[in-house]
Amino acid sequence: MTLEKSQIKFAKSPETGELIGFVSRHPKTKKLIGVFEDSPYGKKICVLSEDLKGKVEPGLLYSVELKAMRNGNGYVVVSVVLATFKAEITTAVIPKAVYQVCITFGNKTIYYDPKDGKTENSRTVSGVLKVLKQRRDIKDVDQVIEDFIAVANELKKQMETDGYYLA
């Protein structure tokens, strides 16, 4: 049996309590693609091999190697590697209107907006740092945190220059 590669997020099965994922075969490229359980496309289940149980967390994206089950009903995951993404930090400043830092990685974005942030996690540096430290899918998270602090301090200086007072 040949091994195939894909990327999957695992979720806990309500019936068995085991972690499972789902894949579908792309009609043109014939590659396996991770899909949600409620996907309308023809999908097959992916279960973890015995040696991987307890090493995978639900809700995180993993690059996996799959082996087809003997009965053809699904796949057994034989290796997993947590997918990590390079973060990009951008700043958006429109004097007297917009002051924002965006940290983008994968398909996620974390905002720091001290002027118009809606939650504590987006309005304060400590809130953003708390969110960043919890993320396991960012490459070199310590460097990203250092860069974010430097950019956030520059943004604060710009706001003070424009007449805003920050506590």
CNS distance restraints for C-alpha pairs under 8 A (distance, minus, plus):
assign (resid   1 and name CA) (resid  67 and name CA) 6.86 0.50 0.50
assign (resid   1 and name CA) (resid  68 and name CA) 7.24 0.50 0.50
assign (resid   2 and name CA) (resid  67 and name CA) 6.61 0.50 0.50
assign (resid   3 and name CA) (resid  65 and name CA) 6.10 0.50 0.50
assign (resid   3 and name CA) (resid  66 and name CA) 5.44 0.50 0.50
assign (resid   3 and name CA) (resid  67 and name CA) 5.10 0.50 0.50
assign (resid   3 and name CA) (resid  68 and name CA) 7.84 0.50 0.50
assign (resid   4 and name CA) (resid  32 and name CA) 7.52 0.50 0.50
assign (resid   4 and name CA) (resid  65 and name CA) 5.55 0.50 0.50
assign (resid   4 and name CA) (resid  66 and name CA) 5.14 0.50 0.50
assign (resid   4 and name CA) (resid  67 and name CA) 6.61 0.50 0.50
assign (resid   5 and name CA) (resid  32 and name CA) 7.12 0.50 0.50
assign (resid   5 and name CA) (resid  63 and name CA) 7.28 0.50 0.50
assign (resid   5 and name CA) (resid  64 and name CA) 5.68 0.50 0.50
assign (resid   5 and name CA) (resid  65 and name CA) 4.58 0.50 0.50
assign (resid   5 and name CA) (resid  66 and name CA) 6.12 0.50 0.50
assign (resid   6 and name CA) (resid  31 and name CA) 7.90 0.50 0.50
assign (resid   6 and name CA) (resid  32 and name CA) 5.81 0.50 0.50
assign (resid   6 and name CA) (resid  33 and name CA) 5.81 0.50 0.50
assign (resid   6 and name CA) (resid  34 and name CA) 6.57 0.50 0.50
assign (resid   6 and name CA) (resid  63 and name CA) 5.92 0.50 0.50
assign (resid   6 and name CA) (resid  64 and name CA) 5.51 0.50 0.50
assign (resid   6 and name CA) (resid  65 and name CA) 6.63 0.50 0.50
assign (resid   6 and name CA) (resid  66 and name CA) 7.68 0.50 0.50
assign (resid   7 and name CA) (resid  33 and name CA) 6.70 0.50 0.50
assign (resid   7 and name CA) (resid  34 and name CA) 5.61 0.50 0.50
assign (resid   7 and name CA) (resid  61 and name CA) 6.61 0.50 0.50
assign (resid   7 and name CA) (resid  62 and name CA) 5.46 0.50 0.50
assign (resid   7 and name CA) (resid  63 and name CA) 4.43 0.50 0.50
assign (resid   7 and name CA) (resid  64 and name CA) 5.82 0.50 0.50
assign (resid   8 and name CA) (resid  21 and name CA) 6.28 0.50 0.50
assign (resid   8 and name CA) (resid  22 and name CA) 7.23 0.50 0.50
assign (resid   8 and name CA) (resid  23 and name CA) 7.56 0.50 0.50
assign (resid   8 and name CA) (resid  33 and name CA) 7.76 0.50 0.50
assign (resid   8 and name CA) (resid  34 and name CA) 4.80 0.50 0.50
assign (resid   8 and name CA) (resid  35 and name CA) 7.42 0.50 0.50
assign (resid   8 and name CA) (resid  61 and name CA) 5.62 0.50 0.50
assign (resid   8 and name CA) (resid  62 and name CA) 5.42 0.50 0.50
assign (resid   8 and name CA) (resid  63 and name CA) 6.60 0.50 0.50
assign (resid   8 and name CA) (resid  64 and name CA) 7.01 0.50 0.50
assign (resid   9 and name CA) (resid  21 and name CA) 6.15 0.50 0.50
assign (resid   9 and name CA) (resid  34 and name CA) 7.32 0.50 0.50
assign (resid   9 and name CA) (resid  58 and name CA) 6.81 0.50 0.50
assign (resid   9 and name CA) (resid  59 and name CA) 5.54 0.50 0.50
assign (resid   9 and name CA) (resid  60 and name CA) 5.49 0.50 0.50
assign (resid   9 and name CA) (resid  61 and name CA) 4.65 0.50 0.50
assign (resid   9 and name CA) (resid  62 and name CA) 6.25 0.50 0.50
assign (resid  10 and name CA) (resid  19 and name CA) 5.79 0.50 0.50
assign (resid  10 and name CA) (resid  20 and name CA) 5.23 0.50 0.50
assign (resid  10 and name CA) (resid  21 and name CA) 4.66 0.50 0.50
assign (resid  10 and name CA) (resid  56 and name CA) 7.98 0.50 0.50
assign (resid  10 and name CA) (resid  57 and name CA) 7.34 0.50 0.50
assign (resid  10 and name CA) (resid  58 and name CA) 4.92 0.50 0.50
assign (resid  10 and name CA) (resid  59 and name CA) 5.83 0.50 0.50
assign (resid  10 and name CA) (resid  60 and name CA) 7.06 0.50 0.50
assign (resid  10 and name CA) (resid  61 and name CA) 7.67 0.50 0.50
assign (resid  11 and name CA) (resid  19 and name CA) 5.28 0.50 0.50
assign (resid  11 and name CA) (resid  20 and name CA) 5.52 0.50 0.50
assign (resid  11 and name CA) (resid  21 and name CA) 6.37 0.50 0.50
assign (resid  11 and name CA) (resid  58 and name CA) 4.95 0.50 0.50
assign (resid  11 and name CA) (resid  59 and name CA) 6.26 0.50 0.50
assign (resid  12 and name CA) (resid  17 and name CA) 5.53 0.50 0.50
assign (resid  12 and name CA) (resid  18 and name CA) 5.53 0.50 0.50
assign (resid  12 and name CA) (resid  19 and name CA) 4.44 0.50 0.50
assign (resid  12 and name CA) (resid  20 and name CA) 6.22 0.50 0.50
assign (resid  12 and name CA) (resid  58 and name CA) 6.79 0.50 0.50
assign (resid  13 and name CA) (resid  17 and name CA) 4.86 0.50 0.50
assign (resid  13 and name CA) (resid  18 and name CA) 5.46 0.50 0.50
assign (resid  13 and name CA) (resid  19 and name CA) 5.99 0.50 0.50
assign (resid  13 and name CA) (resid  20 and name CA) 6.30 0.50 0.50
assign (resid  19 and name CA) (resid  47 and name CA) 6.83 0.50 0.50
assign (resid  19 and name CA) (resid  48 and name CA) 7.10 0.50 0.50
assign (resid  19 and name CA) (resid  58 and name CA) 7.05 0.50 0.50
assign (resid  20 and name CA) (resid  45 and name CA) 6.85 0.50 0.50
assign (resid  20 and name CA) (resid  46 and name CA) 5.62 0.50 0.50
assign (resid  20 and name CA) (resid  47 and name CA) 5.08 0.50 0.50
assign (resid  20 and name CA) (resid  48 and name CA) 7.12 0.50 0.50
assign (resid  21 and name CA) (resid  34 and name CA) 7.50 0.50 0.50
assign (resid  21 and name CA) (resid  35 and name CA) 7.82 0.50 0.50
assign (resid  21 and name CA) (resid  36 and name CA) 7.67 0.50 0.50
assign (resid  21 and name CA) (resid  37 and name CA) 7.56 0.50 0.50
assign (resid  21 and name CA) (resid  45 and name CA) 5.91 0.50 0.50
assign (resid  21 and name CA) (resid  46 and name CA) 4.93 0.50 0.50
assign (resid  21 and name CA) (resid  47 and name CA) 6.74 0.50 0.50
assign (resid  22 and name CA) (resid  34 and name CA) 5.80 0.50 0.50
assign (resid  22 and name CA) (resid  35 and name CA) 5.51 0.50 0.50
assign (resid  22 and name CA) (resid  36 and name CA) 6.35 0.50 0.50
assign (resid  22 and name CA) (resid  37 and name CA) 6.25 0.50 0.50
assign (resid  22 and name CA) (resid  43 and name CA) 6.22 0.50 0.50
assign (resid  22 and name CA) (resid  44 and name CA) 5.55 0.50 0.50
assign (resid  22 and name CA) (resid  45 and name CA) 4.60 0.50 0.50
assign (resid  22 and name CA) (resid  46 and name CA) 5.50 0.50 0.50
assign (resid  23 and name CA) (resid  32 and name CA) 5.96 0.50 0.50
assign (resid  23 and name CA) (resid  33 and name CA) 5.26 0.50 0.50
assign (resid  23 and name CA) (resid  34 and name CA) 4.31 0.50 0.50
assign (resid  23 and name CA) (resid  35 and name CA) 5.31 0.50 0.50
assign (resid  23 and name CA) (resid  43 and name CA) 5.39 0.50 0.50
assign (resid  23 and name CA) (resid  44 and name CA) 5.48 0.50 0.50
assign (resid  23 and name CA) (resid  45 and name CA) 6.59 0.50 0.50
assign (resid  23 and name CA) (resid  46 and name CA) 7.14 0.50 0.50
assign (resid  24 and name CA) (resid  32 and name CA) 5.53 0.50 0.50
assign (resid  24 and name CA) (resid  33 and name CA) 5.35 0.50 0.50
assign (resid  24 and name CA) (resid  34 and name CA) 6.43 0.50 0.50
assign (resid  24 and name CA) (resid  35 and name CA) 6.49 0.50 0.50
assign (resid  24 and name CA) (resid  41 and name CA) 6.77 0.50 0.50
assign (resid  24 and name CA) (resid  42 and name CA) 5.99 0.50 0.50
assign (resid  24 and name CA) (resid  43 and name CA) 4.46 0.50 0.50
assign (resid  24 and name CA) (resid  44 and name CA) 6.37 0.50 0.50
assign (resid  25 and name CA) (resid  30 and name CA) 5.48 0.50 0.50
assign (resid  25 and name CA) (resid  31 and name CA) 5.50 0.50 0.50
assign (resid  25 and name CA) (resid  32 and name CA) 4.52 0.50 0.50
assign (resid  25 and name CA) (resid  33 and name CA) 6.17 0.50 0.50
assign (resid  25 and name CA) (resid  42 and name CA) 7.77 0.50 0.50
assign (resid  25 and name CA) (resid  43 and name CA) 7.50 0.50 0.50
assign (resid  26 and name CA) (resid  30 and name CA) 4.84 0.50 0.50
assign (resid  26 and name CA) (resid  31 and name CA) 5.46 0.50 0.50
assign (resid  26 and name CA) (resid  32 and name CA) 6.28 0.50 0.50
assign (resid  26 and name CA) (resid  33 and name CA) 6.73 0.50 0.50
assign (resid  35 and name CA) (resid  39 and name CA) 6.28 0.50 0.50
assign (resid  35 and name CA) (resid  43 and name CA) 7.59 0.50 0.50
assign (resid  39 and name CA) (resid  43 and name CA) 7.56 0.50 0.50
assign (resid  44 and name CA) (resid  73 and name CA) 6.50 0.50 0.50
assign (resid  44 and name CA) (resid  74 and name CA) 4.82 0.50 0.50
assign (resid  44 and name CA) (resid  75 and name CA) 7.25 0.50 0.50
assign (resid  45 and name CA) (resid  73 and name CA) 7.35 0.50 0.50
assign (resid  45 and name CA) (resid  74 and name CA) 4.82 0.50 0.50
assign (resid  45 and name CA) (resid  75 and name CA) 6.30 0.50 0.50
assign (resid  46 and name CA) (resid  66 and name CA) 7.94 0.50 0.50
assign (resid  46 and name CA) (resid  74 and name CA) 5.84 0.50 0.50
assign (resid  46 and name CA) (resid  75 and name CA) 4.70 0.50 0.50
assign (resid  46 and name CA) (resid  76 and name CA) 5.60 0.50 0.50
assign (resid  46 and name CA) (resid  77 and name CA) 6.42 0.50 0.50
assign (resid  47 and name CA) (resid  75 and name CA) 6.48 0.50 0.50
assign (resid  47 and name CA) (resid  76 and name CA) 5.08 0.50 0.50
assign (resid  47 and name CA) (resid  77 and name CA) 5.93 0.50 0.50
assign (resid  48 and name CA) (resid  52 and name CA) 5.99 0.50 0.50
assign (resid  48 and name CA) (resid  53 and name CA) 6.22 0.50 0.50
assign (resid  48 and name CA) (resid  76 and name CA) 5.78 0.50 0.50
assign (resid  48 and name CA) (resid  77 and name CA) 4.85 0.50 0.50
assign (resid  48 and name CA) (resid  78 and name CA) 6.93 0.50 0.50
assign (resid  49 and name CA) (resid  53 and name CA) 6.77 0.50 0.50
assign (resid  49 and name CA) (resid  76 and name CA) 6.01 0.50 0.50
assign (resid  49 and name CA) (resid  77 and name CA) 5.74 0.50 0.50
assign (resid  49 and name CA) (resid  78 and name CA) 5.75 0.50 0.50
assign (resid  52 and name CA) (resid  56 and name CA) 7.02 0.50 0.50
assign (resid  52 and name CA) (resid  78 and name CA) 7.50 0.50 0.50
assign (resid  52 and name CA) (resid  79 and name CA) 7.42 0.50 0.50
assign (resid  52 and name CA) (resid  80 and name CA) 7.90 0.50 0.50
assign (resid  56 and name CA) (resid  80 and name CA) 7.91 0.50 0.50
assign (resid  60 and name CA) (resid  82 and name CA) 7.46 0.50 0.50
assign (resid  60 and name CA) (resid 137 and name CA) 7.69 0.50 0.50
assign (resid  61 and name CA) (resid  82 and name CA) 6.33 0.50 0.50
assign (resid  61 and name CA) (resid  83 and name CA) 5.67 0.50 0.50
assign (resid  61 and name CA) (resid 137 and name CA) 7.99 0.50 0.50
assign (resid  62 and name CA) (resid  80 and name CA) 6.03 0.50 0.50
assign (resid  62 and name CA) (resid  81 and name CA) 5.46 0.50 0.50
assign (resid  62 and name CA) (resid  82 and name CA) 4.47 0.50 0.50
assign (resid  62 and name CA) (resid  83 and name CA) 5.03 0.50 0.50
assign (resid  63 and name CA) (resid  80 and name CA) 5.76 0.50 0.50
assign (resid  63 and name CA) (resid  81 and name CA) 5.21 0.50 0.50
assign (resid  63 and name CA) (resid  82 and name CA) 6.25 0.50 0.50
assign (resid  63 and name CA) (resid  83 and name CA) 5.88 0.50 0.50
assign (resid  64 and name CA) (resid  77 and name CA) 6.57 0.50 0.50
assign (resid  64 and name CA) (resid  78 and name CA) 7.44 0.50 0.50
assign (resid  64 and name CA) (resid  79 and name CA) 5.54 0.50 0.50
assign (resid  64 and name CA) (resid  80 and name CA) 4.56 0.50 0.50
assign (resid  64 and name CA) (resid  81 and name CA) 6.46 0.50 0.50
assign (resid  65 and name CA) (resid  77 and name CA) 5.86 0.50 0.50
assign (resid  65 and name CA) (resid  78 and name CA) 5.75 0.50 0.50
assign (resid  65 and name CA) (resid  79 and name CA) 5.27 0.50 0.50
assign (resid  65 and name CA) (resid  80 and name CA) 6.78 0.50 0.50
assign (resid  66 and name CA) (resid  75 and name CA) 5.89 0.50 0.50
assign (resid  66 and name CA) (resid  76 and name CA) 5.57 0.50 0.50
assign (resid  66 and name CA) (resid  77 and name CA) 4.58 0.50 0.50
assign (resid  66 and name CA) (resid  78 and name CA) 5.87 0.50 0.50
assign (resid  66 and name CA) (resid  79 and name CA) 7.51 0.50 0.50
assign (resid  67 and name CA) (resid  75 and name CA) 5.43 0.50 0.50
assign (resid  67 and name CA) (resid  76 and name CA) 5.22 0.50 0.50
assign (resid  67 and name CA) (resid  77 and name CA) 6.44 0.50 0.50
assign (resid  67 and name CA) (resid  78 and name CA) 6.91 0.50 0.50
assign (resid  68 and name CA) (resid  72 and name CA) 6.35 0.50 0.50
assign (resid  68 and name CA) (resid  74 and name CA) 6.15 0.50 0.50
assign (resid  68 and name CA) (resid  75 and name CA) 4.40 0.50 0.50
assign (resid  68 and name CA) (resid  76 and name CA) 6.25 0.50 0.50
assign (resid  69 and name CA) (resid  73 and name CA) 6.43 0.50 0.50
assign (resid  69 and name CA) (resid  74 and name CA) 5.58 0.50 0.50
assign (resid  69 and name CA) (resid  75 and name CA) 5.12 0.50 0.50
assign (resid  69 and name CA) (resid  76 and name CA) 6.29 0.50 0.50
assign (resid  82 and name CA) (resid 137 and name CA) 7.23 0.50 0.50
assign (resid  83 and name CA) (resid 137 and name CA) 6.25 0.50 0.50
assign (resid  84 and name CA) (resid 136 and name CA) 7.49 0.50 0.50
assign (resid  84 and name CA) (resid 137 and name CA) 4.30 0.50 0.50
assign (resid  84 and name CA) (resid 138 and name CA) 5.12 0.50 0.50
assign (resid  84 and name CA) (resid 139 and name CA) 5.41 0.50 0.50
assign (resid  85 and name CA) (resid 105 and name CA) 5.54 0.50 0.50
assign (resid  85 and name CA) (resid 106 and name CA) 5.55 0.50 0.50
assign (resid  85 and name CA) (resid 137 and name CA) 6.10 0.50 0.50
assign (resid  85 and name CA) (resid 138 and name CA) 4.99 0.50 0.50
assign (resid  85 and name CA) (resid 139 and name CA) 5.38 0.50 0.50
assign (resid  86 and name CA) (resid 105 and name CA) 5.85 0.50 0.50
assign (resid  86 and name CA) (resid 106 and name CA) 7.56 0.50 0.50
assign (resid  86 and name CA) (resid 138 and name CA) 6.10 0.50 0.50
assign (resid  86 and name CA) (resid 139 and name CA) 5.19 0.50 0.50
assign (resid  86 and name CA) (resid 140 and name CA) 7.74 0.50 0.50
assign (resid  87 and name CA) (resid 103 and name CA) 6.36 0.50 0.50
assign (resid  87 and name CA) (resid 104 and name CA) 5.45 0.50 0.50
assign (resid  87 and name CA) (resid 105 and name CA) 4.50 0.50 0.50
assign (resid  87 and name CA) (resid 106 and name CA) 7.83 0.50 0.50
assign (resid  87 and name CA) (resid 138 and name CA) 6.46 0.50 0.50
assign (resid  87 and name CA) (resid 139 and name CA) 7.04 0.50 0.50
assign (resid  87 and name CA) (resid 144 and name CA) 6.93 0.50 0.50
assign (resid  88 and name CA) (resid 102 and name CA) 7.95 0.50 0.50
assign (resid  88 and name CA) (resid 103 and name CA) 5.62 0.50 0.50
assign (resid  88 and name CA) (resid 104 and name CA) 5.21 0.50 0.50
assign (resid  88 and name CA) (resid 105 and name CA) 6.48 0.50 0.50
assign (resid  89 and name CA) (resid 101 and name CA) 6.93 0.50 0.50
assign (resid  89 and name CA) (resid 102 and name CA) 5.65 0.50 0.50
assign (resid  89 and name CA) (resid 103 and name CA) 4.57 0.50 0.50
assign (resid  89 and name CA) (resid 104 and name CA) 6.49 0.50 0.50
assign (resid  89 and name CA) (resid 147 and name CA) 7.90 0.50 0.50
assign (resid  89 and name CA) (resid 148 and name CA) 7.11 0.50 0.50
assign (resid  90 and name CA) (resid 101 and name CA) 5.72 0.50 0.50
assign (resid  90 and name CA) (resid 102 and name CA) 5.24 0.50 0.50
assign (resid  90 and name CA) (resid 103 and name CA) 6.61 0.50 0.50
assign (resid  91 and name CA) (resid  99 and name CA) 7.72 0.50 0.50
assign (resid  91 and name CA) (resid 100 and name CA) 5.74 0.50 0.50
assign (resid  91 and name CA) (resid 101 and name CA) 4.47 0.50 0.50
assign (resid  91 and name CA) (resid 102 and name CA) 6.29 0.50 0.50
assign (resid  91 and name CA) (resid 151 and name CA) 7.76 0.50 0.50
assign (resid  92 and name CA) (resid  98 and name CA) 6.83 0.50 0.50
assign (resid  92 and name CA) (resid  99 and name CA) 5.95 0.50 0.50
assign (resid  92 and name CA) (resid 100 and name CA) 5.10 0.50 0.50
assign (resid  92 and name CA) (resid 101 and name CA) 6.32 0.50 0.50
assign (resid  92 and name CA) (resid 102 and name CA) 7.99 0.50 0.50
assign (resid  93 and name CA) (resid  97 and name CA) 7.76 0.50 0.50
assign (resid  93 and name CA) (resid  98 and name CA) 5.30 0.50 0.50
assign (resid  93 and name CA) (resid  99 and name CA) 4.74 0.50 0.50
assign (resid  93 and name CA) (resid 100 and name CA) 6.44 0.50 0.50
assign (resid  94 and name CA) (resid  98 and name CA) 4.86 0.50 0.50
assign (resid  94 and name CA) (resid  99 and name CA) 6.62 0.50 0.50
assign (resid  95 and name CA) (resid  99 and name CA) 7.63 0.50 0.50
assign (resid  95 and name CA) (resid 159 and name CA) 7.94 0.50 0.50
assign (resid  95 and name CA) (resid 162 and name CA) 6.73 0.50 0.50
assign (resid  96 and name CA) (resid 162 and name CA) 6.68 0.50 0.50
assign (resid  98 and name CA) (resid 115 and name CA) 7.63 0.50 0.50
assign (resid  99 and name CA) (resid 113 and name CA) 6.07 0.50 0.50
assign (resid  99 and name CA) (resid 114 and name CA) 7.14 0.50 0.50
assign (resid  99 and name CA) (resid 115 and name CA) 6.63 0.50 0.50
assign (resid  99 and name CA) (resid 155 and name CA) 7.02 0.50 0.50
assign (resid  99 and name CA) (resid 159 and name CA) 7.46 0.50 0.50
assign (resid 100 and name CA) (resid 111 and name CA) 6.87 0.50 0.50
assign (resid 100 and name CA) (resid 112 and name CA) 5.67 0.50 0.50
assign (resid 100 and name CA) (resid 113 and name CA) 4.68 0.50 0.50
assign (resid 100 and name CA) (resid 114 and name CA) 7.42 0.50 0.50
assign (resid 100 and name CA) (resid 155 and name CA) 7.76 0.50 0.50
assign (resid 101 and name CA) (resid 111 and name CA) 5.83 0.50 0.50
assign (resid 101 and name CA) (resid 112 and name CA) 5.03 0.50 0.50
assign (resid 101 and name CA) (resid 113 and name CA) 6.60 0.50 0.50
assign (resid 101 and name CA) (resid 151 and name CA) 7.59 0.50 0.50
assign (resid 101 and name CA) (resid 152 and name CA) 7.05 0.50 0.50
assign (resid 101 and name CA) (resid 155 and name CA) 7.95 0.50 0.50
assign (resid 102 and name CA) (resid 109 and name CA) 6.46 0.50 0.50
assign (resid 102 and name CA) (resid 110 and name CA) 5.78 0.50 0.50
assign (resid 102 and name CA) (resid 111 and name CA) 4.72 0.50 0.50
assign (resid 102 and name CA) (resid 112 and name CA) 6.41 0.50 0.50
assign (resid 103 and name CA) (resid 109 and name CA) 5.54 0.50 0.50
assign (resid 103 and name CA) (resid 110 and name CA) 5.10 0.50 0.50
assign (resid 103 and name CA) (resid 111 and name CA) 6.44 0.50 0.50
assign (resid 104 and name CA) (resid 108 and name CA) 5.82 0.50 0.50
assign (resid 104 and name CA) (resid 109 and name CA) 4.41 0.50 0.50
assign (resid 104 and name CA) (resid 110 and name CA) 6.51 0.50 0.50
assign (resid 105 and name CA) (resid 109 and name CA) 6.50 0.50 0.50
assign (resid 105 and name CA) (resid 138 and name CA) 6.94 0.50 0.50
assign (resid 110 and name CA) (resid 122 and name CA) 7.61 0.50 0.50
assign (resid 110 and name CA) (resid 128 and name CA) 7.51 0.50 0.50
assign (resid 111 and name CA) (resid 122 and name CA) 5.59 0.50 0.50
assign (resid 111 and name CA) (resid 128 and name CA) 7.65 0.50 0.50
assign (resid 112 and name CA) (resid 117 and name CA) 7.05 0.50 0.50
assign (resid 112 and name CA) (resid 121 and name CA) 7.84 0.50 0.50
assign (resid 112 and name CA) (resid 122 and name CA) 4.71 0.50 0.50
assign (resid 112 and name CA) (resid 123 and name CA) 5.91 0.50 0.50
assign (resid 112 and name CA) (resid 124 and name CA) 6.97 0.50 0.50
assign (resid 112 and name CA) (resid 125 and name CA) 7.15 0.50 0.50
assign (resid 112 and name CA) (resid 128 and name CA) 6.62 0.50 0.50
assign (resid 112 and name CA) (resid 152 and name CA) 7.92 0.50 0.50
assign (resid 113 and name CA) (resid 117 and name CA) 4.70 0.50 0.50
assign (resid 113 and name CA) (resid 122 and name CA) 5.76 0.50 0.50
assign (resid 113 and name CA) (resid 123 and name CA) 5.17 0.50 0.50
assign (resid 113 and name CA) (resid 124 and name CA) 7.66 0.50 0.50
assign (resid 114 and name CA) (resid 122 and name CA) 7.25 0.50 0.50
assign (resid 114 and name CA) (resid 123 and name CA) 4.42 0.50 0.50
assign (resid 114 and name CA) (resid 124 and name CA) 6.14 0.50 0.50
assign (resid 115 and name CA) (resid 123 and name CA) 7.09 0.50 0.50
assign (resid 116 and name CA) (resid 123 and name CA) 7.20 0.50 0.50
assign (resid 117 and name CA) (resid 122 and name CA) 5.17 0.50 0.50
assign (resid 117 and name CA) (resid 123 and name CA) 4.47 0.50 0.50
assign (resid 118 and name CA) (resid 122 and name CA) 6.66 0.50 0.50
assign (resid 118 and name CA) (resid 123 and name CA) 6.80 0.50 0.50
assign (resid 119 and name CA) (resid 123 and name CA) 6.04 0.50 0.50
assign (resid 120 and name CA) (resid 124 and name CA) 5.96 0.50 0.50
assign (resid 120 and name CA) (resid 127 and name CA) 5.87 0.50 0.50
assign (resid 121 and name CA) (resid 125 and name CA) 7.82 0.50 0.50
assign (resid 121 and name CA) (resid 126 and name CA) 7.48 0.50 0.50
assign (resid 121 and name CA) (resid 127 and name CA) 3.83 0.50 0.50
assign (resid 121 and name CA) (resid 128 and name CA) 5.21 0.50 0.50
assign (resid 121 and name CA) (resid 130 and name CA) 7.71 0.50 0.50
assign (resid 121 and name CA) (resid 131 and name CA) 7.18 0.50 0.50
assign (resid 122 and name CA) (resid 127 and name CA) 6.39 0.50 0.50
assign (resid 122 and name CA) (resid 128 and name CA) 6.02 0.50 0.50
assign (resid 123 and name CA) (resid 127 and name CA) 7.21 0.50 0.50
assign (resid 123 and name CA) (resid 128 and name CA) 7.97 0.50 0.50
assign (resid 124 and name CA) (resid 128 and name CA) 6.49 0.50 0.50
assign (resid 125 and name CA) (resid 129 and name CA) 6.10 0.50 0.50
assign (resid 125 and name CA) (resid 149 and name CA) 7.55 0.50 0.50
assign (resid 125 and name CA) (resid 152 and name CA) 7.34 0.50 0.50
assign (resid 126 and name CA) (resid 130 and name CA) 6.10 0.50 0.50
assign (resid 127 and name CA) (resid 131 and name CA) 6.44 0.50 0.50
assign (resid 128 and name CA) (resid 132 and name CA) 6.17 0.50 0.50
assign (resid 129 and name CA) (resid 133 and name CA) 6.08 0.50 0.50
assign (resid 129 and name CA) (resid 145 and name CA) 6.92 0.50 0.50
assign (resid 130 and name CA) (resid 134 and name CA) 6.47 0.50 0.50
assign (resid 131 and name CA) (resid 135 and name CA) 6.62 0.50 0.50
assign (resid 132 and name CA) (resid 141 and name CA) 7.39 0.50 0.50
assign (resid 132 and name CA) (resid 145 and name CA) 7.22 0.50 0.50
assign (resid 133 and name CA) (resid 141 and name CA) 7.43 0.50 0.50
assign (resid 140 and name CA) (resid 144 and name CA) 6.55 0.50 0.50
assign (resid 141 and name CA) (resid 145 and name CA) 6.16 0.50 0.50
assign (resid 142 and name CA) (resid 146 and name CA) 6.38 0.50 0.50
assign (resid 143 and name CA) (resid 147 and name CA) 6.14 0.50 0.50
assign (resid 144 and name CA) (resid 148 and name CA) 6.00 0.50 0.50
assign (resid 145 and name CA) (resid 149 and name CA) 6.21 0.50 0.50
assign (resid 146 and name CA) (resid 150 and name CA) 6.43 0.50 0.50
assign (resid 147 and name CA) (resid 151 and name CA) 6.22 0.50 0.50
assign (resid 148 and name CA) (resid 152 and name CA) 5.91 0.50 0.50
assign (resid 149 and name CA) (resid 153 and name CA) 6.13 0.50 0.50
assign (resid 150 and name CA) (resid 154 and name CA) 6.42 0.50 0.50
assign (resid 151 and name CA) (resid 155 and name CA) 6.23 0.50 0.50
assign (resid 152 and name CA) (resid 156 and name CA) 6.22 0.50 0.50
assign (resid 153 and name CA) (resid 157 and name CA) 6.31 0.50 0.50
assign (resid 154 and name CA) (resid 158 and name CA) 6.26 0.50 0.50
assign (resid 155 and name CA) (resid 159 and name CA) 6.24 0.50 0.50
assign (resid 156 and name CA) (resid 160 and name CA) 6.23 0.50 0.50
assign (resid 156 and name CA) (resid 166 and name CA) 7.50 0.50 0.50
assign (resid 157 and name CA) (resid 161 and name CA) 6.14 0.50 0.50
assign (resid 158 and name CA) (resid 162 and name CA) 6.26 0.50 0.50
assign (resid 159 and name CA) (resid 163 and name CA) 6.41 0.50 0.50
assign (resid 159 and name CA) (resid 164 and name CA) 5.38 0.50 0.50
assign (resid 159 and name CA) (resid 165 and name CA) 7.65 0.50 0.50
assign (resid 160 and name CA) (resid 164 and name CA) 4.85 0.50 0.50
assign (resid 160 and name CA) (resid 165 and name CA) 5.94 0.50 0.50
assign (resid 160 and name CA) (resid 166 and name CA) 7.36 0.50 0.50
